[in-house]
C-alpha cells in the first residue's frame, strides 16, 4: 500500500508542476508571478519531478514550437511523424536535448519571457543528481514493496515527466473528441480528466492555449483551475482578466465556425 501511495503522490505532484508551472506559466504566460515565487516553483518542480526533472526553459521553448508547428514535420512531437509512441518519445528527447544543450538554433520569437535559471537546471538535470534520485526510489521500493509486481511501477516513476508528456502528445492527438475544428489533430482525450489534471483537454487547449481553464463543457473539470484562482487570491500569482470563451455544442458536434488556433 505504501508504494501505491508513493506512486500516486509522485504522479500528481510531478504533473502539477508540469501543468501549472512549466506549461501554463512558462510556455504560455497564462499568469505572472514574482521572481521569488518563480524560484520557489523551480525548486518544487525539481523535488516533485525528481529523476525526470525537465528544464523549464527547454520545456517552454519546445512546447511553443509544438503549438506553432503542430502536426507538421517541424513539430517536436507529432504522432503523424512517428512510428509508435516510443519513437515519438525519442524524437522529443532529441529536440529537448538540442534546446537544453543550446546546439539547436531557436527562433527568437519563441524565447520571449521564458523563465530561465540555467545554473539550477545544470544542477537539477545533471546525470549525477538523476542517479541519486533513482537510488532513492530503489531504496523506497526495497523497503516498502510488498509484492514483486509493484516494481513494475518503478520505471514509470523514473521517467515520470516524459510519460506524462507522451500520454498527451500521442494519445490526445489520436483519440478523443473535439469541441473545436482546427488545422491539427488535437483532441480531448478523457471525458473526465482525473488522471491528467486538465492536460487531456488538448483540443480545448490548442484552441485557447493561454486560457487558465482547460475545460469548457460542463463535464470538463480542470482541477488546476481552482488552484490558480486560489493562488491568485493569495497573491502568489496574478491572473489577467480573460474574456469568457463561449462555445456552442449541438448533439455533441464540434463548433465548425472556430477553425483557427490561437497563437501560443
C-alpha positions in Angstrom: 0.0 0.0 0.0 2.8 2.4 0.8 4.3 2.0 -2.7 0.9 2.7 -4.3 0.5 5.8 -2.3 4.1 6.9 -3.1 3.4 6.3 -6.8 0.1 8.3 -6.8 1.6 11.2 -4.9 4.6 11.3 -7.3 2.3 11.1 -10.3 0.1 14.1 -9.3 2.8 16.3 -7.7 5.0 15.9 -10.7 2.1 16.5 -13.1 1.0 19.6 -11.1 4.4 21.2 -11.5 4.4 20.4 -15.2 1.0 21.7 -16.0 0.9 24.7 -13.6 4.5 26.0 -13.7 6.1 24.7 -16.9 3.1 24.6 -19.2 0.6 27.3 -18.2 3.1 29.7 -16.7 6.4 29.2 -18.6 5.2 28.1 -22.0 2.0 30.2 -22.3 2.3 33.0 -19.8 -1.3 32.4 -18.7 -0.5 34.3 -15.4 2.5 36.1 -13.9 4.4 35.7 -10.6 7.3 37.4 -8.9 10.9 36.2 -9.4 10.9 34.9 -5.8 7.9 32.7 -6.4 9.3 31.6 -9.7 12.4 30.3 -8.0 10.2 28.6 -5.4 8.4 26.7 -8.2 11.7 25.9 -9.9 12.7 24.1 -6.6 9.3 22.4 -6.1 9.5 21.2 -9.7 12.9 19.6 -9.0 11.6 18.0 -5.8 8.5 16.6 -7.3 9.8 15.6 -10.8 12.9 14.1 -9.3 14.8 11.9 -11.7 12.7 13.1 -14.6 13.3 16.8 -14.0 12.7 18.9 -17.1 14.4 22.2 -17.7 11.6 24.8 -17.6 13.3 26.8 -20.3 13.7 23.9 -22.7 10.2 22.6 -22.0 8.7 26.1 -22.7 10.6 26.6 -25.9 9.8 23.1 -27.2 6.1 23.5 -26.3 5.9 26.8 -28.1 7.3 25.1 -31.1 4.7 22.4 -30.8 1.9 25.0 -31.0 3.5 26.9 -33.8 4.2 23.8 -36.0 1.5 21.4 -34.7 1.3 18.2 -36.8 3.9 19.4 -39.4 7.4 17.9 -39.9 8.7 20.8 -37.6 6.6 19.7 -34.7 8.8 18.3 -31.9 6.4 15.5 -31.1 3.7 14.7 -33.6 2.3 11.2 -33.8 1.9 11.9 -37.5 5.6 11.7 -38.0 6.5 8.8 -35.6 6.1 5.0 -36.0 5.0 4.5 -32.4 4.8 6.2 -29.0 8.4 5.2 -28.1 9.7 6.6 -31.4 7.9 9.8 -30.7 9.4 10.0 -27.2 12.9 9.5 -28.6 12.3 12.2 -31.2 11.0 14.5 -28.4 14.1 13.8 -26.3 16.4 14.7 -29.2 14.7 18.1 -29.7 14.6 18.7 -26.0 18.4 17.8 -25.7 19.2 20.1 -28.6 17.4 23.0 -26.9 18.8 22.2 -23.4 22.4 21.9 -24.7 21.9 25.0 -26.9 23.1 23.1 -30.0 19.7 23.8 -31.8 19.1 27.3 -33.1 15.8 28.6 -31.8 13.8 31.3 -33.5 14.0 34.3 -31.1 10.2 34.7 -31.2 9.9 31.6 -29.0 12.2 32.9 -26.3 10.2 35.9 -25.1 9.6 36.0 -21.4 10.6 32.3 -20.9 11.8 31.6 -17.3 15.5 30.8 -17.3 17.6 29.6 -14.3 20.3 27.7 -16.1 22.6 27.2 -13.2 19.8 25.5 -11.4 18.9 23.4 -14.5 22.5 22.2 -14.8 22.4 21.0 -11.2 18.8 19.5 -11.2 19.2 17.9 -14.6 22.7 16.5 -14.1 23.3 12.8 -14.5 24.6 12.5 -11.0 21.6 14.0 -9.5 19.3 11.9 -11.6 21.1 8.7 -10.5 20.8 9.8 -6.9 17.0 10.2 -7.3 16.8 6.7 -8.8 18.7 5.4 -5.9 16.2 7.0 -3.5 13.3 5.4 -5.4 15.0 2.0 -5.4 15.6 2.2 -1.6 11.9 3.1 -1.1 10.8 0.1 -3.2 13.2 -2.2 -1.4 11.9 -1.1 2.0 8.2 -0.9 1.3 7.3 -3.1 -1.8 5.2 -6.0 -0.6 5.0 -7.7 -4.0 7.4 -8.1 -6.9 4.7 -6.8 -9.2 5.0 -3.4 -7.6 8.4 -3.0 -9.1 6.8 -2.6 -12.5 5.8 0.9 -11.4 9.4 1.9 -10.8 10.4 2.6 -14.5 7.3 4.9 -14.8 8.5 6.8 -11.7 12.0 7.1 -13.1 10.7 8.6 -16.4 7.6 10.3 -14.9 7.7 13.6 -16.8 8.3 12.1 -20.3 5.5 9.6 -19.5 3.1 12.5 -18.8 4.1 14.2 -22.0 3.7 11.0 -24.1 0.2 10.4 -22.8 -1.0 13.7 -24.1 1.2 14.1 -27.1 0.5 10.7 -28.5 -3.0 9.6 -27.4 -4.6 13.1 -27.4 -3.6 13.5 -31.0 -5.1 10.2 -31.9 -8.2 9.5 -29.8 -11.0 11.5 -28.2 -13.5 14.1 -29.2 -13.3 17.7 -30.5 -15.0 20.8 -29.3 -13.2 22.9 -32.0 -12.3 22.1 -35.6 -8.7 23.2 -36.2 -5.9 22.5 -38.6 -4.3 20.0 -36.2 -5.2 16.6 -34.7 -5.5 17.7 -31.1 -8.5 16.1 -29.3 -9.9 15.9 -25.8 -8.8 12.6 -24.6 -10.8 12.0 -21.5 -14.4 13.0 -20.7 -13.5 13.4 -17.1 -9.9 14.3 -16.7 -9.0 12.7 -13.3 -5.6 11.4 -14.5 -4.1 14.3 -16.2 -5.1 17.5 -14.2 -6.6 19.2 -17.3 -3.9 18.3 -19.7 -6.0 15.8 -21.6 -8.4 18.6 -22.8 -5.9 19.1 -25.6 -8.3 20.2 -28.3 -9.6 23.0 -26.0 -6.0 23.9 -25.1 -4.9 24.2 -28.7 -7.8 26.5 -29.5 -7.1 28.8 -26.5 -3.6 28.0 -25.2 -3.3 31.0 -22.9 -6.5 30.2 -21.0 -6.1 29.4 -17.3 -9.0 26.9 -17.6 -8.5 24.0 -20.0 -12.1 22.8 -19.6 -15.1 24.3 -21.4 -18.1 21.9 -21.4 -19.9 21.2 -18.2 -18.2 17.8 -17.6 -14.7 19.1 -18.5 -13.5 19.9 -15.0 -9.9 21.2 -14.8 -8.7 20.6 -11.3 -5.9 23.1 -11.6 -8.2 26.0 -12.4 -9.5 26.4 -8.8 -5.9 26.2 -7.6 -4.9 29.0 -9.9 -7.9 31.1 -8.6 -6.8 30.4 -5.0 -3.1 31.3 -5.8 -4.3 34.5 -7.5 -6.4 35.4 -4.4 -3.5 34.7 -2.1 -1.2 37.0 -4.2 1.1 34.1 -5.3 0.3 34.7 -8.9 -1.5 37.4 -10.9 -4.1 36.2 -13.4 -5.0 38.8 -16.1 -8.7 39.3 -16.8 -9.8 36.9 -19.5 -12.8 37.0 -21.7 -15.1 34.0 -21.3 -15.0 31.6 -24.2 -18.5 30.7 -25.3 -18.9 27.6 -27.4 -21.9 26.0 -29.0 -22.2 22.3 -28.9 -25.2 20.7 -30.7 -25.7 16.9 -30.3 -22.0 16.5 -29.3 -20.7 18.0 -32.6 -17.8 20.4 -32.6 -18.2 24.1 -33.3 -17.5 24.3 -37.0 -17.0 28.1 -37.0 -13.9 28.0 -34.9 -11.1 26.8 -37.1 -8.0 28.8 -36.3 -5.8 28.0 -33.4 -4.8 31.0 -31.2 -1.1 31.6 -31.1 0.8 30.4 -28.0 
